Amino acid sequence: MLAADAWLDSSLYEFWQTAGRGYTRYQDFMSRFHVSGIKRLFVEVLSDAFSFAAIGVVLVVALALPAFDIIDRGAFNKAEDYSVVFLDRYGTEIGRRGIRSDDSVALDQMPDYLIKATLATEDRRFYEHFGIDVVGTLRAVATNAQGERGTQGGSSITQQLAKNLFLSSERTINRKIVEAFLAVWLEWHYSKDQILKLYFDRAYMGGGNFGVTAASEYYFGKRVQDISLAEAAMLAGLFKAPGNYAPHVDLAAARGRANLVLTNLVASGFLTEGQVTAARRHPASAIDRTADINSPNYFLDYAFEEAKLLIEANNAPGNNFQVRTTIDTTLQSYAEEAVNSVIREQGEQYRVEQGSMVVTDTEGAIRAMVGGTDYAKSQFNRAIVSTRQPGSAYKAFVYAEAFEQLGLTPSDPITDRPVCIGDWCPQNYGRNYKGTVSLQSAFAQSLNTVPVTLSIKTGRDPIAALSHRMGLRAEYPVTRSLALGVASVSVIDMTSSYAVFANHGLKTPAYGITRLTTLNDQVIWEHDIEAPKERVLSEQTVAYMNQMFRAVVTGGTGTRAQIEGVPTLGKSGTTTSYRDAWFCGFTGNFVAAVWFGNDDYRPTNNLTGGTLPAIAWQKFMAYAHTNVEVQPVFGIDFEMPETIIADATDEEVEEVVQRPPSLKPAAARKLLDLAGRLETTLANARPVTDTASASTPVATTGL
């Protein structure tokens, strides 16, 4: 025991002695690094710098993780998705949407002065840096700090390409860090010439053009190989702000920017002042693109979105396509004139600023679309995107459900009297009650209590379900006031829904595209006109409803929609506080819904659906039925007048037949005067066959 105790004591003693000697040696070693005085200040600063640098590296790497994910995916951004050429129903080009791109020109085939102008303006040190131009960035920061407005930015061409290929256009620190990582990655994997070629092909140049090749053709009508120095300077000036300097938008600004590019060429040493003098004296001019403004732009925006869905659904190859649409440019111009002329003539009186219209044939093919009064001022498509309350135009669904479910007829009596659902008691427009009336009369006069009564009998959920089956796509709450049109609907959906009545009760969704092909005419998708359609309403219900729609026009709230010689049917709609006014209707040829109101929901000056909307609807339909064969409407007995004109010369007949419907009264008087000799010349009477079929002249001339 004594020996063990002695061993333990000696071991502990030796351990502590050894530890003390080790600590002393450590102190002696560390004393070599002891700094005092002024040296200590520098050491502390350097130490903190290394610490913060380490933290910064960790932070930057963390922020750059999205860049690693992007690189792993290995896919470039699509250049604004697709390039689509649109044709009207007859095959004539009416506009383009998406991109215009062409990467077929090699870098060594492009003009040397275009390359130099781009480098002089965008990245003079392009062939010297590793993807990030540190010197250029510091110079740009210093210039901005001095408040100068230079033509150079801090981002290198490689960084700009990284943004175009992989990123969005948001301006955040995180995006700039990711952009820097991607720029370095591009420099590691591509040569300088490859990067420059990608930049020339993928940069947005304004006007829907991506790349200098497409931009050269669009702005100057030339191959990029053939552009002049002045034109090259104008193109090189577009890279940073194409929206501000596009020559078809602001030629003066484009020329001013091009002059700065020429200055950069001289300052960078690429060209001399003498070499750019001619370009300064004779600046570039652009092709007139006014025709693009006159395209059916609201429809093209809609058709482009539909085309992109079809392209993706069919996994179409490439990104350049051609689309055959249903639009009729003549009818489109009629629709635009009808809406705009009414706003122009009476908009101030009724305090209404906007209107929209969608026209289809009875099979759903869109023939015209007006999304607003001026596309240049507002690209918001009120015919598609906007949803407004339809007012009494919604009552068509209420009565149709009542006919379907309750077995009623238009002649059945119903009492117009006060009705309440809980504490909600709707009133008629005139705040009076008619007593016992027929359903047809109640519909024609747009009484409010009757559809509310019918909705109580049928239930409101079946009415909403029917409206969705017929064509309304927007969801809306089923409330007590649903029968009076307190729902959210679009103009195009109301047109589709009313097309059910024009198409014998078959579901008839509006469509604007009939054929999608590549530029090499490879068919990607084609509309099947023979596809079976779902029956939504029975033919009996359709016949009843059409009789009621006809009564609205002949003796109800829609009398302004009448067209002499054409069976017109429809329903007006007006919402609370006169915020929305509608007229939805159809003939045997076309279906159209018209909306008038204000974008900010300001009340109008007592505007009702039976006034301006019905007037615009009538104007369009009158134009549209000129010199066409007027088709009958299912369930409507409409007797066409005689189609023989006696003792009239070919020139007199042609003059009358070609008159627009707005001149029908005068035309009718002339034809009646000519026909006054019918009794004495009946044996020599001859049918009119030169300008229309035997069943059409009356509808054309208004007899």
Summary of the structure (lengths in Angstrom):
residues: 703
radius of gyration: 37.3
end to end distance: 138.9
largest distance: 159.6
contacts: 2335
relative contact order: 0.08
helix: 50%
strand: 13%
